[in-house]
Amino acid sequence: MTTQTTAPQTLATPATATGLVPLPENIGRALALGGSVLAVISTFLAWTWTSAFPGDLTVYGYPGGLQVLVLITGALTTLLCLSSYGVQGLGWLTPAGADAAVKLGALATFATAWYTVLAISVDLGGLVNLEPGGFIVALATLAALTGALALPFERPAPELIDPDDTGWELFKHNARHQRDNVKAAFKSGTAKPLGKLPSYAEILIIVGVLALGLVVFTYGIGTEYDELFIGFLISAGLGFAALTKSGLVAQASQITARHQNITICGAFVAAALFPFTQTDDQYATIGVYILIFATVALGLNIVVGLAGLLDLGYVAFLGVGAYAASLVSGSQSSPFGVHFPFWAAVLVGALASLVFGVLIGAPTLRLRGDYLAIVTLGFGEIFRITANNLDGTSGPDVTNGSNGVSSIPDLDILGFDFSQQHDIAGFAIGRFANYFFLMLIITAIVVLVFRRSGDSRIGRAWVAIREDETAALAMGINGFRVKLIAFAVGASLAGLAGTVQAHVTYTVTPEQYLFAGAIPPNSAFLLAAVVLGGMGTISGPLIGAALLYLIPNKLQFLGDYQLFAFGVALILLMRFRPEGLIPNRRRQLEFHEEAEAPTVLTKAGA
């Protein structure tokens, strides 16, 4: 009797595994690896003969400017290719399979290199300005991308589909096959998750992830010219996509979820190190505004992400807090002529926003959906118009009209003058860095409030209202009271951030609190930050707000096309990652219903 053995089923079966480029798989894999290695080597060659192009790409033996980005993406693609070959010690890099990650890594290297080559040609006037290194990197990355596209990819097995199915049903159909393919990979051994690591090893991984995040953010915010920032967006975006496809991001997310307190504390430590990475106060200015924007977005996340209330006028609460604090902080434009200490001004700003939140929410929160959104949008416009009219002519002299409350003095807390430069551990910390540390403390308070409220009984009631208000009411939850609390808490957190914004900007004017504009914060950008980052999470709105503030600030050179390019980027991101960059588990299941329930949900029954 003969026994017939069969090879284990891999992620892509021969019947369905075909590449976009008609090359044998082994040749494609060799091309991808060889092209990536050659791309790395080319970064040590000169790409142009003149230093007229920014970044000085004329030096042999030392990468500079955009060459550094190509070096990083090329090295990443090389490691992914070696992992796909089964090289000992690199299996951890691709726990969900290597082929899809190799494609995106090769695309990142190709896009960054060809963008640089084209930018050199356009800025300097033709391909004649390229040195041999420029031609080598162009051909090497093209070969690597061609080889990567020859690797197999998964096609869903054809099934009979009801022609009356909606687009959502078709999406679920495709998502189910993608999940099944990944499961098959893990069962067959072609994809292996990381084993349970010791706690100290997981903590070291968290430290490494946070350090990498600090380096990437510092590099992005410190890009000195437009070409470098665009190249950074290309390489960082596609590189992150490659790591996501490899499964490494999911593994890191699981580790950080197991050590959430350590991760949050480590993130604040990493953020506190940011001013020490700067040689002057230039980029600390952007940093403090990002923190203000991110803190307000986190407050909005309570209203939108947890309670499910669509608030389109949330920026008005930031304005209420800023105006209330500025009127009692010793400004010469204030009609009250008082100068409260900072702690009292903070309480005034937060309390004023809370009162306005209750006053606006009480008569309107019985509305739902679009109707509530229209009412809150109207409130935002009413606030701006009212602040404009309280100038002593159209109404009482309170806000000084369109001129706003100006000459707001800098803070002085316990003898620490925020307007002066201070030396800390040998580092010169300027005015904006001082406010950065203050805003970081306020952000920590907001994060604490968000976590405690989200895990509390009222937080679970918010989630129940968001998921199904009718069912929640049927179970005895007082929907109006629960939503009013969410509105009040979110408003007070926005007012808390507004008190610092008033002192940072020196002047508070109605034009700072629009529904939409080119530069945040405004209601549209705040809502986009919550949705983009991940509704219902802590880190999601913080990361989303950082991106939404930094990218428009860096794209100002595009002029009238700035918002167009930014809008296209948002559309692409929402198309390929609708649940957000850092998705909440419940929200991720809404977009991927077939995903398995998280183990934490079954813990109580275990």
TORTIBA-177867 format. One record per residue (C-alpha): x, y, z. Coordinates in steps of 0.001 Angstrom, whole numbers, plus 500000, padded with zeros to 6 digits. Example, Ala and Ser with C-alpha at 12.3 -4.5 7.8 and 13.67 -1.06 7.14 Angstrom:
2
X: 512300; Y: 495500; Z: 507800
X: 513670; Y: 498940; Z: 507140
***
This chain:
606
X: 500000; Y: 500000; Z: 500000
X: 501433; Y: 503359; Z: 499058
X: 500846; Y: 506521; Z: 501011
X: 500432; Y: 509686; Z: 499054
X: 501578; Y: 512835; Z: 500792
X: 500536; Y: 516303; Z: 499857
X: 502305; Y: 519548; Z: 500459
X: 500733; Y: 521783; Z: 503067
X: 498349; Y: 524325; Z: 501661
X: 499930; Y: 527743; Z: 501549
X: 498369; Y: 531170; Z: 501637
X: 498129; Y: 531317; Z: 497856
X: 497304; Y: 528138; Z: 495982
X: 498801; Y: 527590; Z: 492535
X: 495386; Y: 527888; Z: 490948
X: 494817; Y: 531403; Z: 492256
X: 498352; Y: 532708; Z: 492895
X: 499341; Y: 534908; Z: 489986
X: 501445; Y: 538031; Z: 489857
X: 500694; Y: 541216; Z: 488003
X: 503943; Y: 540818; Z: 486075
X: 504265; Y: 537560; Z: 484053
X: 507563; Y: 536390; Z: 485531
X: 508384; Y: 533198; Z: 487423
X: 508066; Y: 533680; Z: 491140
X: 511697; Y: 532848; Z: 491899
X: 512933; Y: 535389; Z: 489348
X: 510584; Y: 538036; Z: 490712
X: 511756; Y: 537420; Z: 494259
X: 515400; Y: 537645; Z: 493159
X: 514702; Y: 540890; Z: 491268
X: 512987; Y: 542397; Z: 494314
X: 515899; Y: 541476; Z: 496584
X: 518640; Y: 542502; Z: 494150
X: 516949; Y: 545783; Z: 493231
X: 516455; Y: 546705; Z: 496877
X: 520093; Y: 545979; Z: 497737
X: 521268; Y: 548004; Z: 494741
X: 518979; Y: 550876; Z: 495760
X: 520595; Y: 550915; Z: 499201
X: 524076; Y: 550961; Z: 497642
X: 523104; Y: 553785; Z: 495275
X: 522355; Y: 556101; Z: 498202
X: 526098; Y: 556228; Z: 498857
X: 526668; Y: 557619; Z: 495340
X: 526083; Y: 561125; Z: 494020
X: 522696; Y: 561657; Z: 492376
X: 523377; Y: 565101; Z: 490941
X: 526442; Y: 567208; Z: 490177
X: 525326; Y: 570466; Z: 491786
X: 524269; Y: 571422; Z: 495296
X: 521564; Y: 573686; Z: 493851
X: 519078; Y: 570927; Z: 494614
X: 518402; Y: 570950; Z: 498391
X: 519881; Y: 568194; Z: 500488
X: 523320; Y: 568162; Z: 498841
X: 523075; Y: 564923; Z: 496860
X: 526539; Y: 565402; Z: 495352
X: 528538; Y: 563581; Z: 498043
X: 529948; Y: 560090; Z: 497546
X: 529936; Y: 557752; Z: 500534
X: 527424; Y: 559710; Z: 502635
X: 523649; Y: 559762; Z: 502045
X: 521908; Y: 563080; Z: 502458
X: 518428; Y: 564547; Z: 502180
X: 516064; Y: 562341; Z: 500216
X: 518766; Y: 559669; Z: 499869
X: 518277; Y: 558848; Z: 503550
X: 514607; Y: 558041; Z: 502921
X: 515475; Y: 555773; Z: 500002
X: 518128; Y: 554098; Z: 502161
X: 515557; Y: 553367; Z: 504903
X: 512810; Y: 552082; Z: 502585
X: 515342; Y: 550072; Z: 500571
X: 516729; Y: 548459; Z: 503717
X: 513197; Y: 547641; Z: 504904
X: 512348; Y: 546036; Z: 501563
X: 515583; Y: 544040; Z: 501667
X: 514730; Y: 542661; Z: 505108
X: 511217; Y: 541781; Z: 503976
X: 512623; Y: 539968; Z: 500939
X: 515056; Y: 538017; Z: 503102
X: 512193; Y: 537105; Z: 505420
X: 510220; Y: 535833; Z: 502428
X: 513189; Y: 533569; Z: 501610
X: 512941; Y: 532095; Z: 505129
X: 516253; Y: 533503; Z: 506388
X: 516857; Y: 532367; Z: 509961
X: 516021; Y: 535060; Z: 512539
X: 513848; Y: 537242; Z: 510300
X: 510573; Y: 535328; Z: 510549
X: 509351; Y: 537706; Z: 513274
X: 509359; Y: 540518; Z: 510721
X: 506500; Y: 539044; Z: 508677
X: 504136; Y: 537139; Z: 510987
X: 501247; Y: 537548; Z: 508501
X: 503243; Y: 536727; Z: 505359
X: 505870; Y: 538585; Z: 503381
X: 504685; Y: 538901; Z: 499778
X: 502159; Y: 541710; Z: 500254
X: 504629; Y: 543565; Z: 502486
X: 507407; Y: 543184; Z: 499886
X: 505148; Y: 544758; Z: 497251
X: 504434; Y: 547801; Z: 499406
X: 508057; Y: 548099; Z: 500526
X: 509266; Y: 548016; Z: 496926
X: 506599; Y: 550576; Z: 496015
X: 507775; Y: 552860; Z: 498846
X: 511383; Y: 552685; Z: 497628
X: 510373; Y: 553169; Z: 493994
X: 508050; Y: 556096; Z: 494688
X: 510564; Y: 557937; Z: 496902
X: 513476; Y: 557381; Z: 494470
X: 511560; Y: 558325; Z: 491338
X: 510042; Y: 561355; Z: 493035
X: 513579; Y: 562503; Z: 493868
X: 514872; Y: 561859; Z: 490346
X: 511946; Y: 563712; Z: 488786
X: 512291; Y: 566589; Z: 491259
X: 515984; Y: 566950; Z: 490380
X: 515168; Y: 566917; Z: 486663
X: 512378; Y: 569483; Z: 486988
X: 514171; Y: 571841; Z: 489372
X: 517511; Y: 571779; Z: 487557
X: 516242; Y: 571501; Z: 483987
X: 516502; Y: 567947; Z: 482659
X: 517925; Y: 564466; Z: 483127
X: 521356; Y: 565787; Z: 482167
X: 521722; Y: 566986; Z: 485760
X: 521684; Y: 563437; Z: 487109
X: 524874; Y: 561705; Z: 488162
X: 525297; Y: 557906; Z: 487726
X: 523842; Y: 557290; Z: 491184
X: 520551; Y: 558854; Z: 490083
X: 520242; Y: 556558; Z: 487069
X: 521251; Y: 553512; Z: 489123
X: 518625; Y: 554122; Z: 491820
X: 515927; Y: 554690; Z: 489186
X: 516673; Y: 551421; Z: 487408
X: 517241; Y: 549472; Z: 490643
X: 513935; Y: 550515; Z: 492214
X: 512099; Y: 549840; Z: 488944
X: 513567; Y: 546337; Z: 488864
X: 512662; Y: 545776; Z: 492520
X: 509070; Y: 546901; Z: 491955
X: 508772; Y: 544754; Z: 488829
X: 510033; Y: 541719; Z: 490724
X: 507720; Y: 542405; Z: 493653
X: 504717; Y: 542612; Z: 491343
X: 505634; Y: 539177; Z: 489985
X: 505052; Y: 537656; Z: 493422
X: 501721; Y: 535868; Z: 493915
X: 498779; Y: 537592; Z: 495454
X: 495439; Y: 536328; Z: 496665
X: 492324; Y: 536468; Z: 494586
X: 489029; Y: 535604; Z: 496312
X: 487626; Y: 532347; Z: 495003
X: 484671; Y: 533103; Z: 492749
X: 481312; Y: 532536; Z: 494360
X: 477803; Y: 533073; Z: 493176
X: 476764; Y: 536499; Z: 494430
X: 473247; Y: 537803; Z: 494448
X: 473157; Y: 540652; Z: 491903
X: 470878; Y: 542543; Z: 494272
X: 473518; Y: 542586; Z: 497013
X: 474592; Y: 546027; Z: 498169
X: 478168; Y: 547306; Z: 498082
X: 478393; Y: 546529; Z: 501803
X: 477539; Y: 542862; Z: 501126
X: 480221; Y: 542697; Z: 498442
X: 482716; Y: 544241; Z: 500852
X: 481906; Y: 541636; Z: 503502
X: 482267; Y: 538919; Z: 500880
X: 485807; Y: 540045; Z: 500018
X: 486762; Y: 540608; Z: 503654
X: 485660; Y: 537069; Z: 504537
X: 487986; Y: 535583; Z: 501923
X: 490873; Y: 537749; Z: 503049
X: 490380; Y: 536526; Z: 506624
X: 490207; Y: 532910; Z: 505503
X: 493447; Y: 533274; Z: 503557
X: 495234; Y: 534687; Z: 506581
X: 493921; Y: 531851; Z: 508750
X: 495152; Y: 529339; Z: 506210
X: 498585; Y: 530950; Z: 506327
X: 498834; Y: 530541; Z: 510070
X: 497585; Y: 526947; Z: 509964
X: 499968; Y: 525919; Z: 507199
X: 502988; Y: 527446; Z: 508883
X: 503691; Y: 530057; Z: 506237
X: 502797; Y: 532726; Z: 508788
X: 503633; Y: 532338; Z: 512440
X: 502732; Y: 534733; Z: 515229
X: 505201; Y: 535728; Z: 517857
X: 505216; Y: 533498; Z: 520896
X: 504516; Y: 534785; Z: 524369
X: 507483; Y: 536941; Z: 525313
X: 508712; Y: 537749; Z: 528808
X: 507320; Y: 540958; Z: 530266
X: 510681; Y: 542715; Z: 530168
X: 511052; Y: 541880; Z: 526479
X: 507601; Y: 543274; Z: 525694
X: 508400; Y: 546432; Z: 527644
X: 511616; Y: 546812; Z: 525647
X: 509579; Y: 546464; Z: 522454
X: 507238; Y: 549207; Z: 523677
X: 510231; Y: 551444; Z: 524410
X: 511572; Y: 550758; Z: 520912
X: 508219; Y: 551551; Z: 519288
X: 507914; Y: 554821; Z: 521205
X: 511509; Y: 555768; Z: 520395
X: 510845; Y: 555057; Z: 516709
X: 507694; Y: 557176; Z: 516862
X: 509640; Y: 560065; Z: 518416
X: 512343; Y: 559824; Z: 515750
X: 509816; Y: 559728; Z: 512898
X: 507820; Y: 562670; Z: 514299
X: 510937; Y: 564723; Z: 514985
X: 512250; Y: 564041; Z: 511485
X: 508925; Y: 564915; Z: 509873
X: 508403; Y: 568137; Z: 511796
X: 512008; Y: 569194; Z: 511184
X: 512078; Y: 568742; Z: 507393
X: 513746; Y: 571896; Z: 506134
X: 512450; Y: 572048; Z: 502570
X: 509316; Y: 571085; Z: 500682
X: 510786; Y: 568265; Z: 498589
X: 512039; Y: 566484; Z: 501693
X: 508644; Y: 566670; Z: 503416
X: 506813; Y: 565234; Z: 500401
X: 509379; Y: 562447; Z: 500178
X: 508905; Y: 561836; Z: 503898
X: 505128; Y: 561500; Z: 503442
X: 505612; Y: 559012; Z: 500596
X: 508143; Y: 556826; Z: 502380
X: 506468; Y: 556975; Z: 505805
X: 502979; Y: 556262; Z: 504458
X: 503935; Y: 553336; Z: 502238
X: 506447; Y: 552035; Z: 504785
X: 503742; Y: 551962; Z: 507460
X: 501443; Y: 550160; Z: 505017
X: 504164; Y: 547559; Z: 504387
X: 504644; Y: 546936; Z: 508099
X: 500874; Y: 546667; Z: 508505
X: 500627; Y: 544059; Z: 505757
X: 503477; Y: 542103; Z: 507291
X: 501529; Y: 541828; Z: 510544
X: 504197; Y: 543589; Z: 512581
X: 501928; Y: 546526; Z: 513470
X: 499250; Y: 544127; Z: 514727
X: 501817; Y: 542326; Z: 516872
X: 503013; Y: 545617; Z: 518362
X: 499406; Y: 546663; Z: 519022
X: 498778; Y: 543462; Z: 520951
X: 501853; Y: 544034; Z: 523083
X: 500953; Y: 547655; Z: 523856
X: 497382; Y: 546602; Z: 524692
X: 498728; Y: 544152; Z: 527294
X: 500769; Y: 546946; Z: 528912
X: 498465; Y: 549903; Z: 528383
X: 499534; Y: 551879; Z: 531465
X: 503222; Y: 551517; Z: 530617
X: 502533; Y: 552502; Z: 527013
X: 500651; Y: 555665; Z: 528003
X: 503307; Y: 556722; Z: 530509
X: 506050; Y: 555975; Z: 527996
X: 504260; Y: 558003; Z: 525335
X: 504169; Y: 561053; Z: 527605
X: 507852; Y: 560609; Z: 528446
X: 508665; Y: 560422; Z: 524721
X: 506586; Y: 563547; Z: 524086
X: 508363; Y: 565360; Z: 526925
X: 511709; Y: 564575; Z: 525268
X: 510642; Y: 566314; Z: 522044
X: 511750; Y: 569882; Z: 523028
X: 515167; Y: 568507; Z: 523970
X: 515634; Y: 567242; Z: 520405
X: 515320; Y: 570782; Z: 519020
X: 518126; Y: 573316; Z: 518773
X: 515739; Y: 576303; Z: 518910
X: 512099; Y: 577148; Z: 519615
X: 511002; Y: 577007; Z: 515973
X: 509412; Y: 573571; Z: 515918
X: 508304; Y: 573682; Z: 519550
X: 505787; Y: 576255; Z: 518259
X: 504196; Y: 573620; Z: 516036
X: 504437; Y: 571114; Z: 518870
X: 502403; Y: 573180; Z: 521329
X: 499706; Y: 573906; Z: 518742
X: 499528; Y: 570200; Z: 517910
X: 498985; Y: 569415; Z: 521599
X: 496219; Y: 572024; Z: 521862
X: 494539; Y: 570637; Z: 518758
X: 495006; Y: 567035; Z: 519929
X: 493608; Y: 567722; Z: 523400
X: 490477; Y: 569336; Z: 521970
X: 490099; Y: 566409; Z: 519539
X: 490294; Y: 563982; Z: 522467
X: 487522; Y: 565893; Z: 524210
X: 485432; Y: 565698; Z: 521034
X: 486122; Y: 561967; Z: 520990
X: 483998; Y: 561638; Z: 524136
X: 481060; Y: 563254; Z: 522358
X: 481498; Y: 561589; Z: 518961
X: 483562; Y: 558465; Z: 519607
X: 481988; Y: 557258; Z: 522846
X: 478495; Y: 558759; Z: 522903
X: 477997; Y: 558831; Z: 519123
X: 476760; Y: 562462; Z: 519012
X: 477696; Y: 564300; Z: 515823
X: 478856; Y: 567747; Z: 516994
X: 479796; Y: 570152; Z: 514181
X: 480253; Y: 573212; Z: 516383
X: 482649; Y: 571819; Z: 518960
X: 485326; Y: 574438; Z: 518301
X: 482987; Y: 576988; Z: 519892
X: 483636; Y: 575422; Z: 523306
X: 487361; Y: 575954; Z: 522742
X: 486539; Y: 579592; Z: 521997
X: 484370; Y: 579953; Z: 525097
X: 487203; Y: 578700; Z: 527293
X: 489762; Y: 580917; Z: 525562
X: 487590; Y: 584035; Z: 525837
X: 486638; Y: 583351; Z: 529461
X: 490276; Y: 582847; Z: 530478
X: 491528; Y: 585860; Z: 528504
X: 488959; Y: 588181; Z: 530120
X: 490209; Y: 587345; Z: 533629
X: 493955; Y: 587051; Z: 532902
X: 494927; Y: 590703; Z: 533031
X: 494497; Y: 591656; Z: 529381
X: 494323; Y: 595388; Z: 528715
X: 491440; Y: 594738; Z: 526295
X: 489336; Y: 593094; Z: 528992
X: 486520; Y: 595289; Z: 530367
X: 486737; Y: 593538; Z: 533767
X: 490278; Y: 594652; Z: 534630
X: 491105; Y: 591587; Z: 536752
X: 494122; Y: 589286; Z: 536737
X: 493398; Y: 585843; Z: 538137
X: 496181; Y: 583330; Z: 538768
X: 496437; Y: 580593; Z: 536172
X: 494689; Y: 577922; Z: 538232
X: 491693; Y: 580244; Z: 538686
X: 491666; Y: 581175; Z: 534974
X: 491678; Y: 577463; Z: 534109
X: 488671; Y: 576872; Z: 536333
X: 486862; Y: 579866; Z: 534816
X: 487531; Y: 578675; Z: 531250
X: 486524; Y: 575065; Z: 531918
X: 483447; Y: 576080; Z: 533944
X: 482291; Y: 578568; Z: 531298
X: 482551; Y: 575904; Z: 528569
X: 480746; Y: 573389; Z: 530775
X: 477879; Y: 575855; Z: 531375
X: 477583; Y: 576561; Z: 527672
X: 477655; Y: 572836; Z: 526959
X: 474733; Y: 572280; Z: 529318
X: 472808; Y: 575297; Z: 528011
X: 473224; Y: 574170; Z: 524405
X: 472744; Y: 570482; Z: 525099
X: 469673; Y: 570689; Z: 527324
X: 467222; Y: 571859; Z: 524631
X: 468860; Y: 570061; Z: 521684
X: 470020; Y: 566616; Z: 522789
X: 466579; Y: 565118; Z: 522311
X: 467388; Y: 565381; Z: 518606
X: 469320; Y: 562667; Z: 516803
X: 471644; Y: 562285; Z: 513863
X: 471580; Y: 564938; Z: 511176
X: 469211; Y: 567172; Z: 513114
X: 471589; Y: 567338; Z: 516072
X: 474495; Y: 568009; Z: 513709
X: 472686; Y: 570972; Z: 512151
X: 471849; Y: 572427; Z: 515584
X: 475452; Y: 572164; Z: 516799
X: 476693; Y: 573675; Z: 513539
X: 474346; Y: 576589; Z: 514158
X: 475681; Y: 576980; Z: 517701
X: 479221; Y: 577284; Z: 516397
X: 478222; Y: 580056; Z: 514009
X: 476116; Y: 581807; Z: 516666
X: 479095; Y: 581860; Z: 519025
X: 481383; Y: 583418; Z: 516419
X: 478828; Y: 586032; Z: 515366
X: 478005; Y: 586891; Z: 518983
X: 481684; Y: 587332; Z: 519853
X: 481967; Y: 589596; Z: 516814
X: 479025; Y: 591745; Z: 517896
X: 479975; Y: 592229; Z: 521557
X: 482093; Y: 595260; Z: 520631
X: 480284; Y: 598076; Z: 522414
X: 478474; Y: 599172; Z: 519245
X: 476335; Y: 596247; Z: 518108
X: 476076; Y: 594967; Z: 521664
X: 477712; Y: 595252; Z: 525125
X: 481468; Y: 595850; Z: 525213
X: 482744; Y: 592422; Z: 526283
X: 484852; Y: 590789; Z: 523579
X: 486113; Y: 593901; Z: 521717
X: 484424; Y: 592635; Z: 518544
X: 486536; Y: 591554; Z: 515605
X: 489691; Y: 592927; Z: 517249
X: 489357; Y: 590347; Z: 519984
X: 490955; Y: 590271; Z: 523399
X: 494608; Y: 591175; Z: 522864
X: 497788; Y: 591643; Z: 524927
X: 497140; Y: 588581; Z: 527063
X: 500142; Y: 588362; Z: 529404
X: 502391; Y: 585332; Z: 529611
X: 501944; Y: 582967; Z: 532505
X: 503993; Y: 583074; Z: 535677
X: 503385; Y: 579995; Z: 537795
X: 505203; Y: 579756; Z: 541131
X: 507910; Y: 582119; Z: 539885
X: 508399; Y: 580252; Z: 536597
X: 508060; Y: 582861; Z: 533852
X: 506842; Y: 581201; Z: 530671
X: 508035; Y: 584107; Z: 528513
X: 511684; Y: 583585; Z: 529434
X: 514194; Y: 581022; Z: 528209
X: 515269; Y: 578501; Z: 530819
X: 518161; Y: 576060; Z: 530970
X: 517159; Y: 572506; Z: 531865
X: 519892; Y: 569854; Z: 532034
X: 522058; Y: 571967; Z: 529762
X: 519302; Y: 572471; Z: 527161
X: 517875; Y: 575896; Z: 526364
X: 514073; Y: 575761; Z: 526658
X: 512287; Y: 578719; Z: 525057
X: 508817; Y: 580223; Z: 525436
X: 506911; Y: 577755; Z: 523255
X: 508708; Y: 574806; Z: 524823
X: 507548; Y: 576051; Z: 528236
X: 503958; Y: 576073; Z: 527030
X: 504550; Y: 572683; Z: 525412
X: 505296; Y: 571143; Z: 528808
X: 502281; Y: 572874; Z: 530363
X: 500027; Y: 571644; Z: 527575
X: 501466; Y: 568154; Z: 527976
X: 500315; Y: 568147; Z: 531604
X: 496836; Y: 569258; Z: 530563
X: 496784; Y: 566571; Z: 527865
X: 497643; Y: 563997; Z: 530533
X: 494695; Y: 565221; Z: 532613
X: 492374; Y: 564936; Z: 529617
X: 493659; Y: 561425; Z: 528867
X: 493042; Y: 560438; Z: 532496
X: 489493; Y: 561812; Z: 532364
X: 488859; Y: 560010; Z: 529073
X: 490132; Y: 556665; Z: 530379
X: 488325; Y: 556828; Z: 533697
X: 485054; Y: 557983; Z: 532192
X: 485242; Y: 555514; Z: 529317
X: 485773; Y: 552579; Z: 531708
X: 483088; Y: 553742; Z: 534127
X: 479409; Y: 552952; Z: 534257
X: 478584; Y: 556189; Z: 532449
X: 481133; Y: 555317; Z: 529776
X: 479454; Y: 551991; Z: 529119
X: 476161; Y: 553842; Z: 528903
X: 477687; Y: 556171; Z: 526286
X: 478755; Y: 553201; Z: 524203
X: 475315; Y: 551633; Z: 524555
X: 473682; Y: 554864; Z: 523353
X: 476107; Y: 555024; Z: 520443
X: 475499; Y: 551453; Z: 519361
X: 471695; Y: 551437; Z: 519629
X: 469909; Y: 554207; Z: 521469
X: 466513; Y: 552512; Z: 521282
X: 467848; Y: 549320; Z: 522855
X: 469721; Y: 551332; Z: 525508
X: 466560; Y: 553214; Z: 526460
X: 464679; Y: 549936; Z: 526642
X: 467273; Y: 548639; Z: 529123
X: 466620; Y: 551566; Z: 531466
X: 469406; Y: 553991; Z: 530495
X: 468364; Y: 557631; Z: 530781
X: 469485; Y: 558651; Z: 527296
X: 469009; Y: 562403; Z: 527710
X: 470979; Y: 562579; Z: 530965
X: 473774; Y: 560382; Z: 529630
X: 474152; Y: 562445; Z: 526464
X: 474039; Y: 565699; Z: 528405
X: 476884; Y: 564494; Z: 530644
X: 478929; Y: 563611; Z: 527551
X: 478273; Y: 567042; Z: 526092
X: 479220; Y: 568783; Z: 529343
X: 482417; Y: 566766; Z: 529905
X: 483553; Y: 567226; Z: 526302
X: 482861; Y: 570967; Z: 526443
X: 484780; Y: 571445; Z: 529711
X: 487820; Y: 569617; Z: 528312
X: 487804; Y: 571909; Z: 525264
X: 487589; Y: 574937; Z: 527534
X: 490550; Y: 573617; Z: 529525
X: 492689; Y: 573626; Z: 526371
X: 491328; Y: 577042; Z: 525408
X: 492817; Y: 578649; Z: 528513
X: 496323; Y: 577704; Z: 527399
X: 495637; Y: 578661; Z: 523785
X: 494702; Y: 582172; Z: 524900
X: 498104; Y: 582693; Z: 526543
X: 500070; Y: 581057; Z: 523740
X: 498528; Y: 583182; Z: 520968
X: 498414; Y: 586447; Z: 523026
X: 495147; Y: 587327; Z: 521231
X: 491718; Y: 585682; Z: 521011
X: 489599; Y: 586654; Z: 517997
X: 486339; Y: 585252; Z: 516550
X: 488070; Y: 584244; Z: 513302
X: 490048; Y: 581586; Z: 515163
X: 486899; Y: 579493; Z: 515696
X: 485428; Y: 578789; Z: 512284
X: 483629; Y: 575647; Z: 511158
X: 486188; Y: 575077; Z: 508393
X: 489411; Y: 576713; Z: 507271
X: 492831; Y: 576052; Z: 505810
X: 494583; Y: 575694; Z: 509175
X: 493158; Y: 573938; Z: 512262
X: 491790; Y: 574008; Z: 514844
X: 488263; Y: 574263; Z: 513500
X: 485224; Y: 572047; Z: 513823
X: 485731; Y: 570251; Z: 510505
X: 489371; Y: 569417; Z: 511236
X: 488566; Y: 568345; Z: 514791
X: 485942; Y: 565897; Z: 513573
X: 488313; Y: 564674; Z: 510846
X: 491036; Y: 564108; Z: 513457
X: 488718; Y: 561886; Z: 515501
X: 487534; Y: 559857; Z: 512498
X: 490977; Y: 559663; Z: 510894
X: 492781; Y: 558658; Z: 514079
X: 490187; Y: 556206; Z: 515356
X: 486914; Y: 556883; Z: 517135
X: 486673; Y: 555756; Z: 520745
X: 490429; Y: 555429; Z: 521315
X: 492950; Y: 557552; Z: 523182
X: 495917; Y: 557476; Z: 520827
X: 493806; Y: 557723; Z: 517660
X: 492676; Y: 561369; Z: 517949
X: 496117; Y: 562391; Z: 519232
X: 497834; Y: 560929; Z: 516163
X: 495089; Y: 562130; Z: 513837
X: 495301; Y: 565668; Z: 515201
X: 499090; Y: 565674; Z: 514870
X: 498851; Y: 564648; Z: 511207
X: 496019; Y: 567059; Z: 510418
X: 497926; Y: 569987; Z: 511900
X: 501394; Y: 569126; Z: 510645
X: 500560; Y: 568214; Z: 507039
X: 498610; Y: 571410; Z: 506110
X: 501272; Y: 573472; Z: 507867
X: 503980; Y: 571856; Z: 505753
X: 501965; Y: 571975; Z: 502508
X: 501488; Y: 575737; Z: 502487
X: 503843; Y: 576007; Z: 499515
X: 501096; Y: 574428; Z: 497368
X: 499007; Y: 577587; Z: 497714
X: 495496; Y: 577136; Z: 496320
X: 496119; Y: 573410; Z: 495778
X: 496900; Y: 572773; Z: 499445
X: 493403; Y: 571705; Z: 500498
X: 492943; Y: 569760; Z: 497258
X: 496039; Y: 567633; Z: 497912
X: 495070; Y: 567249; Z: 501532
X: 491542; Y: 566178; Z: 500602
X: 492824; Y: 563566; Z: 498171
X: 495063; Y: 562136; Z: 500907
X: 492098; Y: 561899; Z: 503288
X: 489947; Y: 560181; Z: 500667
X: 492641; Y: 557584; Z: 500019
X: 493147; Y: 556947; Z: 503716
X: 489438; Y: 556551; Z: 504375
X: 489165; Y: 554273; Z: 501360
X: 491861; Y: 551870; Z: 502488
X: 491529; Y: 552219; Z: 506287
X: 487986; Y: 553369; Z: 507083
X: 488193; Y: 552378; Z: 510753
X: 491014; Y: 554892; Z: 511352
X: 494741; Y: 554664; Z: 511972
X: 494343; Y: 553332; Z: 515529
X: 490933; Y: 551650; Z: 515417
X: 488798; Y: 550817; Z: 518383
X: 488114; Y: 547065; Z: 518489
X: 484348; Y: 547516; Z: 518324
X: 484608; Y: 549947; Z: 515426
X: 486995; Y: 547640; Z: 513588
X: 484432; Y: 544867; Z: 513851
X: 481851; Y: 547168; Z: 512262
X: 483968; Y: 547298; Z: 509118
X: 485144; Y: 543683; Z: 509333
X: 482235; Y: 541744; Z: 510767
X: 483846; Y: 538392; Z: 510043
X: 486840; Y: 539078; Z: 512258
X: 486920; Y: 536944; Z: 515343
X: 485746; Y: 538386; Z: 518621
X: 488604; Y: 539613; Z: 520839
X: 489707; Y: 537303; Z: 523597
X: 489115; Y: 540014; Z: 526191
X: 485377; Y: 539720; Z: 525536
X: 485413; Y: 536057; Z: 526538
X: 487578; Y: 536524; Z: 529581
X: 484656; Y: 536845; Z: 531969
X: 483233; Y: 533540; Z: 530860
X: 486514; Y: 531680; Z: 530984
***
